[in-house]
Amino acid sequence: LLAPERVEVATGRALVLRTFSISRTGTIAGCRVLNGSIERNNRVHVIRDQKILNDYGIASLRREKDDAREVREGYECGIRLDGFNDVKEGDLLEAFRIEERKRSLDD
């Protein structure tokens, strides 16, 4: 039996418009979702100057003052990344989920 192939599936992109430093929690990225949607359980590639810095989990996703499970295209939201506080204005956050696909010997 072959191990399933893990594939990244892009779900949406958001542009960091502003950052907010909060002493107890870290840096919040104030973003506008450019296309697709950002979901709370997604992982995010941080892209700066057209280079992927790394990928991180989403620790917090908020719309206005409320926790959100998903934010769709055209809306603004606050995103706090798990283990990354160096978000800068102009960064692009590319959300993705990981799907496992069955492999066969024909692949």
N, C-alpha and C positions, 0 to 999 in steps of 0.2 A: 504494500500500500504506500502510495506516495503522499508525502505531507502536502496539505493544501497550500496553494500559492497565495501569498498575501499581496493585495493590490490596493494602492491608494486611489480613491475616487474623490475628485475635487467636488465640493458642494457649494462653495461661494468665495467671494473676495471682499475684503473691507479695507478702506483707507483710513489710517490714523489721522484724524484732524487735529486732535489736541490730547495732551497727556495731563493727568492729575496725580500728584503724589499724596498719598494718604499714609500717615505715620504707621499705623498698626497693620495695614494690609499690603502696602506696596504701591506700585504704579498702575493706574487704570488708564487704558487707552480709549479715548473717546473716538468712535469710528462711525463711518457711514458705509453701509453694505452696498457695494457697487453692482454685484450681480449674484444670483443664486440666493443662498441663505446660510446663516451661521447657526449651528446647533450647539447646545451646551456640551454634548458628549463628543464633539469633533476634536481633532487635533489641528494645530495651526502651524503653517510655515511662516516664519517672520522673514520678509523680503525687504532688504535695504539696498539701494543703489543697484537693483537688478541682480542681487546675490542673495541666495537663501542662507540665512544665518544659522537656523536650526529649527526643529519643530518642538512644540510644547502643547501640553494639555490646556484646556480652558478651565481656570479655577472658578471664575464667576462671569456670568453673562447677564447684563441688566438692560432693560429698556425703561427710560425715565427712572423712577426709583424702584421699580419692581423687578424681581428676578424673572428671567425669561428662559424658556426652553429653546426658543428659536427666534431669530430676527431675520426678516426677509429683505430683499432688494429695495433700496430707496429709503430705508429707515436708519435711524441713528441708534447707537447702543454704546454701553460701556463694557469693555472686556478686560478682565485681569487674567494674565497668563500664569500658569503654574511654574514657578522657579525662574521667571524672567522678568526683571524690572527695568531693563534698559530700552524700553519702547520709545521711539522718537516720532515726532510729527512727520508725516510723509511716508512712514513705513507702510508696507502692504501686508495684510494678514490674509493668507490663503488657507481656508478651512478645507479639511478632507476627513474622510472616514476610511477605515481599513476594512476591506472585504476579503473573505477567504473564498477562493475558488478551487473547486476540485480539479486535480490534474490527472491526466491519463498518459499512458505511454505514447499515445499518438501526438502529444504536444511537442 
